Amino acid sequence: MTREYDKLVRDGIPAIIEDDGETPVVHTASGDEYERRLGEKLTEEVAEYRESGDVEELADVLEVVHALREQHGVSGEELQEIREQKADERGRFDDGVVLERVLE
């Protein structure tokens, strides 16, 4: 039986499939394809978190964020600095503020 996926997976998944006695068919994405597939994976992982609310899904989101960060040549420290700068300028999401509208 063949199952189709056509999606980016964690590096260890092909070995796990082989350990289960199945044969994975894979290729290595690079360049524009890799960045596109990371974006698709981010959407997938965010959707899984939204559906389940499971903290493990947040870890998957974070893993994809770090892969995207590396793809853009940004260190973890640089990303944290950018995050802090935005928080200093615009705040965080601690208070649950919902903008309903702006009156002119």
MOURKA-V359140 format. One record per residue. N is the residue number from 1. RES is the residue in one small letter. D_LAST is the distance of its C-alpha to the last C-alpha in Angstrom with 1 decimal. Layout:
n=N res=RES d_last=D_LAST
n=N res=RES d_last=D_LAST
//
This chain:
n=1 res=m d_last=61.2
n=2 res=t d_last=58.4
n=3 res=r d_last=54.8
n=4 res=e d_last=52.1
n=5 res=y d_last=49.3
n=6 res=d d_last=48.2
n=7 res=k d_last=45.9
n=8 res=l d_last=45.9
n=9 res=v d_last=47.9
n=10 res=r d_last=48.9
n=11 res=d d_last=51.9
n=12 res=g d_last=54.4
n=13 res=i d_last=53.7
n=14 res=p d_last=56.4
n=15 res=a d_last=59.1
n=16 res=i d_last=58.1
n=17 res=i d_last=58.5
n=18 res=e d_last=61.9
n=19 res=d d_last=63.0
n=20 res=d d_last=62.3
n=21 res=g d_last=64.8
n=22 res=e d_last=62.3
n=23 res=t d_last=61.7
n=24 res=p d_last=58.2
n=25 res=v d_last=57.4
n=26 res=v d_last=54.9
n=27 res=h d_last=53.8
n=28 res=t d_last=52.0
n=29 res=a d_last=48.6
n=30 res=s d_last=47.7
n=31 res=g d_last=45.2
n=32 res=d d_last=42.5
n=33 res=e d_last=44.0
n=34 res=y d_last=44.0
n=35 res=e d_last=40.3
n=36 res=r d_last=39.4
n=37 res=r d_last=41.4
n=38 res=l d_last=40.0
n=39 res=g d_last=36.5
n=40 res=e d_last=38.0
n=41 res=k d_last=39.7
n=42 res=l d_last=36.5
n=43 res=t d_last=34.9
n=44 res=e d_last=38.1
n=45 res=e d_last=38.4
n=46 res=v d_last=34.8
n=47 res=a d_last=35.4
n=48 res=e d_last=38.6
n=49 res=y d_last=37.0
n=50 res=r d_last=34.3
n=51 res=e d_last=37.1
n=52 res=s d_last=39.5
n=53 res=g d_last=37.6
n=54 res=d d_last=40.8
n=55 res=v d_last=40.7
n=56 res=e d_last=43.2
n=57 res=e d_last=40.7
n=58 res=l d_last=38.4
n=59 res=a d_last=41.4
n=60 res=d d_last=41.6
n=61 res=v d_last=38.0
n=62 res=l d_last=38.7
n=63 res=e d_last=41.9
n=64 res=v d_last=40.0
n=65 res=v d_last=37.3
n=66 res=h d_last=40.3
n=67 res=a d_last=41.9
n=68 res=l d_last=38.7
n=69 res=r d_last=38.5
n=70 res=e d_last=42.1
n=71 res=q d_last=41.6
n=72 res=h d_last=39.0
n=73 res=g d_last=41.4
n=74 res=v d_last=39.4
n=75 res=s d_last=41.4
n=76 res=g d_last=40.5
n=77 res=e d_last=40.1
n=78 res=e d_last=37.7
n=79 res=l d_last=35.6
n=80 res=q d_last=35.6
n=81 res=e d_last=34.6
n=82 res=i d_last=31.6
n=83 res=r d_last=30.7
n=84 res=e d_last=31.1
n=85 res=q d_last=29.1
n=86 res=k d_last=26.1
n=87 res=a d_last=26.5
n=88 res=d d_last=26.7
n=89 res=e d_last=23.5
n=90 res=r d_last=21.4
n=91 res=g d_last=23.5
n=92 res=r d_last=25.5
n=93 res=f d_last=25.2
n=94 res=d d_last=27.2
n=95 res=d d_last=24.8
n=96 res=g d_last=23.7
n=97 res=v d_last=19.9
n=98 res=v d_last=18.1
n=99 res=l d_last=14.4
n=100 res=e d_last=13.4
n=101 res=r d_last=9.8
n=102 res=v d_last=6.6
n=103 res=l d_last=3.8
n=104 res=e d_last=0.0
//
